[in-house]
Every structure is written in C-alpha cells, then in structure tokens.
Amino acid sequence: MKQVNVGLLGLGNVGKGTYTILTKHADKISGMSGSQIDVKKILVSDVNKKRDIDVPKEILTTDAESILCDPDIDVIVELIGGIDTAYFYIKQAILRGKHVVTANKAVIATHGPELMDLAKKNRVLLLHEASVAGGIPIITAMLKPLAGNEFTEIIGIVNGTTNYILTQMTENNMEYDTALRLAQEKGFAEADPTSDVEGEDAAYKLCILMLIAFGVYVDPKDIPCEGITKIAKADIDFASQFGYKLKLLAGAKNTNGRLKYYVSPTLVAESHPLASVNNEFNALFVKGDAVGELMFYGKGAGPMPTGSAVVGDIISVAKCIGTDLLDVTPAQPYPVTEDDLELIGESKSMFYINFLVGDEPGSLGKVSTAFGNHGISIQSVMQRSQGEAAVPVIYILHETKRKQLDEALKEITDNNFVQEITSILRVLS
Ligand SMILES: NC(=O)c1ccc[n+]([C@@H]2O[C@H](COP(=O)([O-])OP(=O)(O)OC[C@H]3O[C@@H](n4cnc5c(N)ncnc54)[C@H](OP(=O)(O)O)[C@@H]3O)[C@@H](O)[C@H]2O)c1
C-alpha cells in the first residue's frame, strides 16, 4: 500500500480533531484513500505543554524547517492560524513540492489567488475545505458536483460565535454583553472576540466563497462589513413582531453580471430556511442556474467538525499522490475577470428603521412624506406607544439603495421630524 506522510503544523483545537480522526478511523481512511496515512511530525510552539491528547512526544517539534525540509513528508497540514507565519510556511511547502491542506480562512482570503497559482505551477494541491463553515463541505460541493452551474447567489450564516450570541438574545432574552459572556464560557467565542463580532471572520469566508463561486477575488477589506456589536435587544423584539429573525449574513448575488456583496446583521423572514439556523450552527443557501436552490447546514467550527473537513482534504490529496495530478485536481475557479463581473459592493436592500419620535401630531406623516420624496416606499409601520414623551416607531421599507435611504434620513433628521434614529438594519428580500 502507498505510504503518505503528513506534517501537521499545529496541535490546537483543529490539530487535535484532525489527529484524532486520522488515528481513530485509520483503517477506513486507508481503505478510502488506498494509502497508509501517518502523521510523521507535528509543529507546536511548546513541546512541553500539557495536552489532552495522546500523541508520541518524539513527533512534536518547534522546528518548522525540520518538517518543511523533510523529503519523506508529502503533505503539510497548516493549522496554526494567523496570517504571516502560516502564509510563509504554506508557500515554503508548495515551493518544496509538498501538497498543502489548511483550515486557515485568513490566509486563503488574503493570499489565496497567489498561493493557488503557485500550487498550480508547482503541480501540487492546495485544499482548504475547512476554511469556510468548518464541517460543511461547501467548497468541494461547488467545485465538484455543482461545477456545472453558474451560481447566482450565496447567502451564509458562516460565523458560529455571532449566531450563538444572536440566538441567545432572541430566544433567551439576553442583552448583547450577557450573550457574549455566555458564548465565551461555553467555548463558542474567543477571549478576544473582535474578528467574529465585527464581521471580519465572515468577510474572510465570503471572500473565499466568491472566489470559488464567481471566480472573482474581492479583498476582504473591500467587502462592506458590519458586525453585531451595536445590536440592541429591543430591535430583535420589534423585528420578531414583524415576523423576522436577526442573523449575521454574508451574502453575494450576481444580477446580470453585477456582483453585489455584504456582511451585515440582517432581518430574515421566519419562513426563510436561514431563520431556523440557531446557536453555533452554520448554514449556506446557494442558488445555481441548473440545480436551483440548495441549503447546507451543520457545525461550522469545533475540533471534530473542522477536523472532518481537514481529513477529507488529506484523503483527496492521498488519492492523487502517484497519479497524474491534473486529472484529479479539483476544478480551478471559473476564470471570470473584472470585465465580466462588475463589482459593486453593497446591494439594494429592504431596510428596517427604528426611530424615536416625539409624541406630536403629524410626525409620522412627515417621516412618510420624506421617504416618498426620495422614491422610497414603505412596506409597514409600527408605533409602540408606551405613554411616554417619545416612542419607538419602526418602518420596514421596500428595496432601496443605501444612498437614497441616507438622503431621506438626512431630510428627516435635518427637519427634526424624529428625536433619534435608533437603528438601521437590512432586511433580506
Ligand atoms: N477552532 C475552530 O473551530 C476552527 C474552525 C475552522 C477553522 N479554524 C482555523 O483553523 C486554524 C487553527 O485553529 P485552532 O482553533 O486549532 O487554533 P489553536 O487552538 O490556537 O491552535 C494553534 C496551534 O498551533 C500552534 N502554533 C501556533 N503558532 C505557532 C507557531 N508560530 N509555531 C509553532 N506552533 C504554533 C500552537 O502550539 P501550542 O499548542 O504549543 O500552543 C497550537 O498547537 C486557524 O486558522 C483557524 O482559523 C478553526
């Protein structure tokens, strides 16, 4: 049987999950891949660290070169995280003719096109199924069984931390800070949750999804991105009275060659399949011109779900070793250029606006007229009378451009028709 040696970079959450699956299901994996797959060395930052996994101590090392230069190692599995060091190791591995598997969304979103190109030139595979939505095999699905489709839309709940927080705010009546603390206690949020709660993590994943689905690279920094830190419990409650759930969505839509994309807290109608995706779960809603609508659902993080995707990639690599790679290399992204697709960032959307309005006659009429002046039509209005001097008034607006909305809001605030704009949220239409 063919021997395939793996150099694992990292033995943290995902490294441990990957090692566990490779050892637990060794017989099945060798049957599936036609290879004996062994982890030969593991890079860690501290070999003496106490670990809750049984790994022979002699295969641990802090010397990356001893792995990257080892001629017996066929596959480098990068699971250290971060950008610069991981990018350097992946590049070195490719240049030395080694196949690479990674779960690192930050590296793929930042350096993906360059690394994929380099891998192609060096005739090695660079697989990264675990970089988007952990255990959900969305990348392989788009590259293989769905490769015959032209994709028109992808909408995802791709960050388990924020979905957990929003679910707790919705179902268990928690304020944002309490829900975040609970997520940290349960291991669903990191000590520094900034990348998750500000939407950066979701933007990395959307960047990768757009590269695979539409063949275009949009720098994650250029994706209009809003996180969930300013979400108030009151808005979640008001939205539910209109029949909506609040989710952090990462979306991209190709309408007649114009690609629109965003990461944003968004109200989703309770009847939409994404509305029932709760807690740490992830989901992706995909539309292809041939297949129609598809929904993928599962665990987007955690040692074992993420390890499942990493091991799947290792098996794909093992199958290729010793064969003519080009026959079995997953299809490259459809080579669309910026001339084929017009990248225009944030799309037209329906909006939810929460105003604080003084209890004076005619206020609502003036606000509604201001919207009308800017060509914005109103789907519904709700006034929450609390017997106070100022009351919340919620508008759900039909599709409009954000620029048009901002102009209408300027007219409303300049003329003091309302006391305050409490919040503005997108509504999925
Ligand atoms: N956690 C998830 O559920 C999840 C899901 C999807 C994707 N990912 C991605 O998977 C990757 C790994 O995440 P993780 O949660 O497993 O991270 P982690 O728990 O922090 O583990 C990182 C591992 O890498 C080692 N390491 C870090 N920097 C190193 C360096 N410069 N030199 C040598 N060793 C180094 C650490 O060594 P020590 O053990 O000695 O400290 C540790 O074993 C990241 O790219 C992440 O975005 C994670």
The ligand as a Tripos MOL2 file, in Angstrom:
@<TRIPOS>MOLECULE
LIG
   48    52     1     0     0
SMALL
NO_CHARGES

@<TRIPOS>ATOM
      1 N1        -11.2370   26.3220   16.0720 N.am      1 LIG1
      2 C1        -12.1280   26.0820   15.1250 C.2       1 LIG1
      3 O1        -13.2170   25.5850   15.3860 O.2       1 LIG1
      4 C2        -11.8000   26.4080   13.6800 C.ar      1 LIG1
      5 C3        -12.7820   26.1980   12.6920 C.ar      1 LIG1
      6 C4        -12.4630   26.4330   11.3450 C.ar      1 LIG1
      7 C5        -11.1830   26.8730   11.0350 C.ar      1 LIG1
      8 N2        -10.2590   27.0830   12.0260 N.ar      1 LIG1
      9 C6         -8.9320   27.5350   11.6560 C.3       1 LIG1
     10 O2         -8.0040   26.5200   11.9940 O.3       1 LIG1
     11 C7         -6.7540   27.1090   12.3570 C.3       1 LIG1
     12 C8         -6.3230   26.5950   13.7330 C.3       1 LIG1
     13 O3         -7.2800   26.9910   14.6950 O.3       1 LIG1
     14 P1         -7.2620   26.3880   16.1780 P.3       1 LIG1
     15 O4         -8.5290   26.8190   16.8220 O.co2     1 LIG1
     16 O5         -6.9560   24.9430   16.1360 O.co2     1 LIG1
     17 O6         -6.0270   27.1840   16.8270 O.3       1 LIG1
     18 P2         -5.3350   26.9330   18.2280 P.3       1 LIG1
     19 O7         -6.2130   26.0840   19.1130 O.co2     1 LIG1
     20 O8         -4.8900   28.2480   18.7390 O.co2     1 LIG1
     21 O9         -4.0320   26.0510   17.9010 O.3       1 LIG1
     22 C9         -2.9090   26.5650   17.2600 C.3       1 LIG1
     23 C10        -1.7980   25.5140   17.2920 C.3       1 LIG1
     24 O10        -0.7100   25.9830   16.5260 O.3       1 LIG1
     25 C11         0.4620   26.0330   17.3370 C.3       1 LIG1
     26 N3          1.1490   27.2570   16.9420 N.ar      1 LIG1
     27 C12         0.6270   28.4920   16.8140 C.ar      1 LIG1
     28 N4          1.5470   29.3580   16.3520 N.ar      1 LIG1
     29 C13         2.6730   28.6490   16.1820 C.ar      1 LIG1
     30 C14         3.9880   28.9770   15.7360 C.ar      1 LIG1
     31 N5          4.3020   30.2160   15.3350 N.pl3     1 LIG1
     32 N6          4.9120   27.9910   15.6970 N.ar      1 LIG1
     33 C15         4.5990   26.7400   16.0900 C.ar      1 LIG1
     34 N7          3.3790   26.3660   16.5050 N.ar      1 LIG1
     35 C16         2.4170   27.3120   16.5470 C.ar      1 LIG1
     36 C17         0.0200   26.0300   18.7750 C.3       1 LIG1
     37 O11         1.0360   25.4220   19.5570 O.3       1 LIG1
     38 P3          0.8680   25.0910   21.1410 P.3       1 LIG1
     39 O12        -0.1450   24.0020   21.2020 O.co2     1 LIG1
     40 O13         2.2010   24.6560   21.5960 O.co2     1 LIG1
     41 O14         0.3820   26.3560   21.7580 O.co2     1 LIG1
     42 C18        -1.2580   25.1990   18.6750 C.3       1 LIG1
     43 O15        -0.9580   23.8230   18.7740 O.3       1 LIG1
     44 C19        -6.9580   28.6210   12.2750 C.3       1 LIG1
     45 O16        -6.5290   29.0770   11.0220 O.3       1 LIG1
     46 C20        -8.4700   28.7620   12.4040 C.3       1 LIG1
     47 O17        -8.9670   29.9310   11.7800 O.3       1 LIG1
     48 C21       -10.5430   26.8630   13.3360 C.ar      1 LIG1
@<TRIPOS>BOND
     1     1     2 1
     2     2     3 2
     3     2     4 1
     4     4     5 ar
     5     4    48 ar
     6     5     6 ar
     7     6     7 ar
     8     7     8 ar
     9     8     9 1
    10     8    48 ar
    11     9    10 1
    12     9    46 1
    13    10    11 1
    14    11    12 1
    15    11    44 1
    16    12    13 1
    17    13    14 1
    18    14    15 2
    19    14    16 1
    20    14    17 1
    21    17    18 1
    22    18    19 2
    23    18    20 1
    24    18    21 1
    25    21    22 1
    26    22    23 1
    27    23    24 1
    28    23    42 1
    29    24    25 1
    30    25    26 1
    31    25    36 1
    32    26    27 ar
    33    26    35 ar
    34    27    28 ar
    35    28    29 ar
    36    29    30 ar
    37    29    35 ar
    38    30    31 1
    39    30    32 ar
    40    32    33 ar
    41    33    34 ar
    42    34    35 ar
    43    36    37 1
    44    36    42 1
    45    37    38 1
    46    38    39 2
    47    38    40 1
    48    38    41 1
    49    42    43 1
    50    44    45 1
    51    44    46 1
    52    46    47 1
@<TRIPOS>SUBSTRUCTURE
     1 LIG1         1 GROUP 0 **** ****
